[in-house]
Amino acid sequence: MTQPRPRTVTDWISSLRIPQSAIASVPGSAPDRSKEVTLKLLEIFKAGGIGFCTGIVDRLFVTDVSIIQNSAEPLKTDARVVCELEVTEDMANIAGNMHGGCSIYLVDSCSTLPLSAWLAAQPDRKNDSGVSQSINTVFHAPAPVGTKLRIISTSTMTEGAIFASRCHIWDVTNHRLIASGVHLKMIASQPKPKL
């Protein structure tokens, strides 16, 4: 018999176990709790190998999880998560370049990671990065099959019930920007229990 899925992302994060050696192998200045939550979210995105794009997220490799000083407001911090991935046939359009829908999927998934990493570093905050409100994406250049991508996502607003992050997808070999996006999320209201 299969186990039922946890009701919330917070419950799901709590139920997963990541080996300490995997957490310790992630570079960056973030505390281990932030690195652990980042790895757990990627496991959640894989959803047991079922669902939309699980094969793509399965190939994402986290290369950095850091808590950094906000450049505009020195009293604030942001989280930055860097992932790498190679463009493969299952990500491509008919022209052999990464499909725009795949770019948006990467912006969606990867830009969620720094929000949860930042929340995990805050002792007084519940780790719920919420649900998407909008994902605005700009396409800058094609990424043919075989292109190595570096995806840099940074939290930009983590106060209150609305969160925001930005994401840049770079072609590592040709040093060019492939796509960029801004992701707004909100904490979803919970359904009231039925009596």
URPE-V907055 format. One record per pair of residues at least 4 apart in sequence whose ideal C-beta (glycine too) atoms are under 7 Angstrom apart, sorted by the first residue. I is the first residue (numbers start at 1). J is the second residue. Records with the same first field share a line. If there is no record, write none. Layout:
I: J  J
//
This chain:
6: 11  12  15
7: 11
8: 12
9: 13  44  128
10: 14  126  127  128
11: 15
12: 16  44
13: 37  40  127
16: 40  43
18: 22  23  36  39  40
20: 24
21: 25
22: 39
23: 32  35  36  39
26: 35  62  65
27: 63  64
28: 64  65  66
29: 66  67
30: 34  35  65  66  67  79  117  121
31: 121
32: 36
33: 37  120  121
34: 38  65  67  79  117  120  121
35: 39  65
36: 40
37: 41  116  117  120  127
38: 42  62  65  81  113  116  117
39: 43  62
40: 44
41: 45  112  113  116
42: 46  57  60
45: 57  109
46: 54  57  58
47: 51  54
49: 54
50: 54
53: 57  105
54: 58
55: 90
56: 90  91  102  105
57: 109
59: 85
60: 83  85
61: 83  84  85
62: 81  83
63: 82  83  84
64: 80  81  82
65: 81  117
66: 80
67: 77  79  121
68: 77  78  80
69: 74  77
70: 74  76  77  78
78: 118  154  155  156
79: 114  117  118  121  155
80: 114  152  154
81: 110  113  114  117  153
82: 150  151  152
83: 110  151
84: 148  149  150
85: 149  151
86: 146  148
87: 91  92  98  143  144  145  146  147  149
88: 145
89: 145
91: 98  99  102
92: 96  97  98  99  145
93: 97  99
96: 144  145
97: 142  143  144
98: 102  103  143
100: 104  139
101: 105
102: 106
103: 107  137  139  169  178  179
104: 108  135  137
105: 109
106: 110  151  169
107: 111  135  137  167  179  181  183
108: 112  132  135  183
110: 151  153  167
111: 153  165  166  167  181  183
112: 116  129
113: 117  153
114: 118  153  154  155  165
115: 119  129  155  158  163  165  185
116: 120  127  129
117: 121
118: 122  155  158
119: 125  127  129  158
120: 127
128: 187
129: 163  185
130: 163  185  186  187  188
131: 185  186  188
132: 183  185
133: 184  185  186
134: 184
135: 181  183
136: 181  182
137: 179  181
138: 179  180
139: 179
140: 177  178  179  180
141: 171  176  177  178
143: 147  149  171  178
147: 171  173
148: 172  173
149: 169  170  171  172  178
150: 170  172
151: 167  169
152: 168  170
153: 165  167
154: 165  166
155: 165
156: 164  165  166
157: 162  163  164
158: 163
161: 186  187
162: 184  186
163: 185
164: 182  183  184
165: 183
166: 181  182
167: 180  181  183
168: 177  180
169: 178  179
170: 177  178
171: 176  178
//
